[in-house]
């Protein structure tokens, strides 16, 4: 199986997008197969719950299908899909925050701790802190620190210049 990386432009992928835009459901199904694991991984990083991440991945693909006509090809389909998945997850997190649908878990009980007890707790500590940030900052921190995405890819995904990214970081 091929590995599809956000940011890489592939002629086979562009052909699938063109076919999907012209109404070929098999082409869109193939795009979903190529990107389903990446989209799920993005959703899981935001949602931290497998069933919810699966729901968000499905929502991301539904949204992508609805918006596909507007895909201009300025970036790879994978990068565009990554943006769609981030957007869907952030919208859902915002909705849950507005409705106060935050689960009380043991990690919330320790949220007042000033620092993690050991270095293995650092990613979880970052996740807890990120939930208190505005969406744009939370997205950048999640992409950079928790997913290891390079600045160049974050700039492309979020459609912001390097100076803005550095300022937000």
Secondary structure, 3 states (H helix, E strand, C coil): CCCCCCCCCCHHHHHHHHHHHCCCHHHHHHHHHHHHHHHHHHHHHHHCCHHHHHHHHHHHHHHHHHHHHHCCCCCCHHHHHHHHHHHHHHHHHHHHHHCCCCCCCHHHHCCCCCCCCCHHHHHHHHHHHHCCCCHHHHHHHHHHHHCCCCHHHHHHHHCCCHHHHHHHC
